[in-house]
Each structure stands twice: as structure tokens, then as C-alpha cells.
Amino acid sequence: MKAYIDTSVLAGAYCAESGSRLAQKVLQGCEPMISNLTRLEFSSAVAKKVRAGGLAASGATTIISEFHSHIRQGVFELLPVFEMHYTLANEWIDSFTTGLRALDALHLSLAHSNGVVLLTADNALAKAAGILHATVKLI
């Protein structure tokens, strides 16, 4: 199964968290897709853990290096972001029905436009996807 992986799942898979084993299992059971937006958000999530004191900078560097290595090795299919993805995300936000945040709307737009399930650990994003009849799996 091809699946667009939300940053919340990636952070769980690469960083020691309560849901890490499940996130790793989910990634192993699919053909994972991400975008450059995911790459940026992943680095931001890891940096946030360093700032909060939950992760040493050396550990963060190792995690980010491993993630980038996996991208180079083709573990993740890298989806391009086009104008149509921004347009759809904007339309969804302008509908005032979901409470979607900008970057979550863009992730959801990428998954929906490519006809794949969005895998997320974010309850609010999963709820919004359901409202929009987009395919989502909350882990």
C-alpha cells in the first residue's frame, strides 16, 4: 500500500517516543511517500525536541542524518508539490469546515491528489480528513 506519511508518524518512527514501535511497524508495512515539506517539518520537530531538552544535539544530528540517508537510498518516494496542491489546500481552509492548519492542509492535499492514504498520528488532521472525505489512517 502506498501511503503519504505525516511528520507526526515520522517523528515517532525516528525519535524514541511512546508510539515509536507502532510508527516503525506502519512504515515497514507500506510504500512510504513524503514531500520536501515533510523533510522540513521533520527537522523542525527534531529541533523542537532539542530546544525542549528531551534530546541531545548529538542525538538529533544522528536522527536527521539517518532520515536524510533513507531519503537518498529511496526508502521514501519524494512527491513534488505543485500549484494545484496549494490551491486545493487553500480551498479546504476557505471552506471553514475543518479547522485545518496551512501545512496540514498541504500534506492532506498531496495525499488526496495522489490517491493515497494519509498516515498520521495527529487526531485533528485525521478528523479534518474525514470531514473532507479524504482517505486517512490514524495510528
C-alpha positions in Angstrom: 0.0 0.0 0.0 1.3 3.4 -1.0 0.9 6.0 1.8 1.8 9.6 2.4 3.5 9.8 5.8 2.7 12.7 8.0 5.5 14.2 10.0 3.9 13.1 13.3 4.4 9.4 12.2 8.0 10.1 11.1 8.9 11.7 14.3 7.5 8.7 16.2 9.5 6.3 14.0 12.8 8.0 14.3 12.7 9.5 17.8 12.2 7.5 21.0 8.5 8.1 21.9 5.6 6.1 23.3 4.3 5.2 19.8 7.7 4.5 18.2 7.3 0.8 17.7 3.9 1.2 16.1 5.1 4.0 13.8 8.1 1.9 12.7 5.8 -1.1 12.0 3.4 1.0 10.0 6.3 2.4 7.9 7.6 -1.1 7.2 4.2 -2.2 6.1 3.8 0.4 3.3 5.4 2.1 0.4 6.0 5.5 2.1 5.8 8.8 0.4 6.8 12.2 1.7 7.5 15.7 0.3 10.1 18.3 0.8 7.6 19.9 3.2 7.8 16.7 5.3 11.6 16.9 5.3 11.5 20.5 6.6 8.9 19.7 9.2 10.8 16.6 10.4 13.9 18.7 11.0 11.8 21.3 12.8 10.2 18.6 15.0 13.6 17.2 16.0 15.0 20.7 16.7 12.0 21.3 18.9 12.9 18.2 21.0 16.5 19.6 21.4 15.2 23.0 22.5 12.8 21.4 25.0 15.7 19.4 26.5 14.3 16.0 25.5 17.0 15.2 23.0 20.7 16.0 22.9 22.0 17.8 19.8 24.3 14.9 19.0 21.4 12.5 19.0 19.3 14.9 16.9 22.1 15.1 14.4 22.3 11.3 14.2 18.5 11.1 13.7 18.4 13.7 11.0 21.4 12.1 9.2 19.7 8.7 9.2 16.5 10.2 7.8 18.3 12.0 5.0 20.2 8.9 4.3 17.0 7.0 3.9 15.7 9.6 1.5 18.8 9.3 -0.6 18.5 5.5 -0.5 15.0 5.7 -1.9 13.2 4.4 1.2 10.7 7.2 0.7 9.2 8.3 -2.6 9.6 12.1 -2.7 6.4 13.7 -4.1 6.7 17.1 -5.8 4.5 20.0 -4.6 2.6 21.8 -7.3 0.4 24.9 -7.5 -2.7 22.6 -7.6 -1.8 21.3 -4.1 -1.7 24.8 -2.7 -5.0 25.6 -4.5 -6.8 22.6 -3.0 -5.4 23.2 0.5 -6.5 26.8 0.2 -10.0 25.8 -0.9 -10.3 23.4 2.1 -9.2 26.1 4.5 -11.6 28.6 2.9 -14.5 26.2 3.5 -14.3 26.9 7.2 -15.4 23.4 7.9 -12.3 21.7 9.3 -10.0 23.9 11.3 -7.1 22.7 9.2 -3.8 24.5 9.6 -2.0 25.6 6.5 0.8 22.9 6.4 -1.6 20.1 7.4 -3.9 21.1 4.6 -1.0 21.0 2.2 0.0 17.5 3.4 -3.5 16.3 3.1 -3.8 17.8 -0.4 -0.7 15.9 -1.5 -2.0 12.6 -0.3 -5.5 13.2 -1.7 -4.3 14.4 -5.1 -2.0 11.4 -5.5 -4.8 9.0 -4.5 -3.0 7.6 -1.4 -3.9 7.2 2.2 -2.5 9.8 4.6 -0.9 8.1 7.7 -1.0 10.4 10.7 -0.8 10.4 14.5 -2.5 13.8 14.6 -6.1 13.5 15.8 -7.1 16.9 14.5 -5.7 16.2 11.0 -7.4 12.8 10.8 -10.7 14.4 11.8 -10.3 17.1 9.2 -9.5 14.5 6.5 -12.7 12.6 7.5 -14.8 15.7 7.1 -13.2 16.3 3.6 -13.8 12.6 2.6 -10.0 12.1 2.1 -8.5 8.7 2.9 -6.7 8.8 6.2 -5.5 6.3 8.7 -4.9 7.4 12.3 -2.2 5.4 14.1 
